[in-house]
């Protein structure tokens, strides 16, 4: 995940450039997206609000993001776009302890996921 986080802006710029997105399209649909977590081979990308059109982003930008992530990081992930309310109820494969490589977005900062998971998501 560190590789995805380190290269996230580069990944987004690659999508913009390779698909000829205008600044308006980029700033509306791509720039607000954030990496939420990685669980196994699945990369969860947070869509800040439903107003952004989760289904539109999924249809239009799933493949460009998947390809860019693979090219920049050398790792191929399955991508799932999620909304903030879905993020709170997300079930990871390893419910008891989240691997230290996984980070969760928490209050605008990145923290070790085991802390955030045990604090907020563990039932």
C-alpha positions in Angstrom: 0.0 0.0 0.0 2.9 2.3 0.7 3.7 2.2 -3.0 0.2 3.2 -4.0 0.1 6.0 -1.4 3.5 7.3 -2.4 2.6 7.3 -6.1 -1.1 8.3 -5.8 -0.7 11.8 -7.3 1.4 10.3 -10.1 -1.3 7.7 -10.8 -4.0 10.4 -10.9 -1.9 12.6 -13.2 -1.3 9.6 -15.5 -5.0 9.1 -15.8 -5.5 12.8 -16.6 -2.8 12.9 -19.3 -3.4 9.6 -20.9 -7.1 10.2 -21.2 -7.0 13.8 -22.1 -9.1 15.0 -19.1 -9.7 18.7 -18.8 -8.8 20.4 -15.5 -12.6 20.6 -14.7 -13.1 16.9 -15.3 -10.0 16.0 -13.4 -10.8 18.2 -10.4 -14.4 17.0 -10.3 -14.0 13.3 -10.8 -10.5 12.1 -10.1 -8.6 14.5 -7.8 -11.1 14.0 -4.8 -10.6 10.2 -4.9 -8.6 8.8 -2.0 -7.0 5.5 -1.2 -8.9 4.0 1.8 -7.4 0.6 2.3 -5.9 -2.5 0.7 -7.1 -5.9 1.8 -5.4 -8.8 0.0 -5.5 -7.9 -3.7 -8.4 -5.4 -3.4 -7.7 -1.7 -3.4 -10.6 0.4 -1.8 -10.9 3.9 -3.2 -13.0 6.4 -1.2 -15.4 8.5 -3.2 -16.1 11.5 -0.9 -19.8 11.8 -1.7 -22.6 10.2 -3.7 -23.0 13.6 -5.4 -19.8 12.7 -7.2 -21.6 9.8 -8.8 -20.2 6.6 -7.6 -21.7 4.6 -10.6 -20.4 7.2 -13.1 -16.8 7.0 -11.6 -17.0 3.2 -11.6 -18.1 3.1 -15.2 -15.8 5.8 -16.6 -12.7 5.6 -14.5 -12.4 2.0 -13.2 -10.2 0.7 -16.1 -8.1 3.9 -16.5 -7.3 3.8 -12.7 -6.7 0.1 -12.7 -4.2 0.3 -15.6 -2.4 3.4 -14.2 -2.1 1.8 -10.8 -0.6 -1.3 -12.3 1.8 0.6 -14.6 3.0 3.0 -11.8 3.3 0.4 -8.9 3.9 -2.8 -10.8 1.1 -4.4 -8.8 -2.3 -5.3 -10.2 -5.2 -4.7 -7.9 -8.9 -5.3 -8.0 -10.5 -1.9 -7.4 -13.6 -1.1 -5.4 -15.0 2.4 -5.1 -16.7 3.0 -1.7 -18.6 5.8 -0.1 -17.8 7.1 3.5 -20.8 5.3 5.0 -19.8 2.0 3.3 -16.2 2.4 4.6 -17.5 2.4 8.2 -19.1 -1.1 7.7 -16.4 -2.5 5.4 -15.5 -6.1 6.4 -11.9 -7.1 5.7 -10.9 -10.7 5.1 -8.8 -10.7 8.3 -11.3 -9.3 10.8 -9.2 -9.7 13.9 -6.0 -7.9 12.8 -5.5 -5.8 9.8 -2.0 -6.2 8.3 0.2 -3.3 9.1 0.6 -2.6 5.4 -3.1 -1.5 5.3 -3.9 2.0 6.2 -7.3 3.6 6.8 -8.2 7.2 6.3 -9.1 8.6 9.6 -10.0 12.3 10.3 -8.0 13.5 7.3 -4.8 11.7 8.4 -3.3 8.3 7.7 -2.9 6.0 10.7 -1.9 2.5 11.3 -5.0 0.5 10.4 -4.9 -1.9 13.4 -5.4 1.1 15.6 -8.2 2.6 13.5 -9.8 -0.7 12.9 -9.9 -1.8 16.5 -11.0 1.6 17.6 -13.8 2.1 15.1 -14.6 -0.9 12.9 -14.2 -4.0 15.1 -17.5 -5.4 16.3 
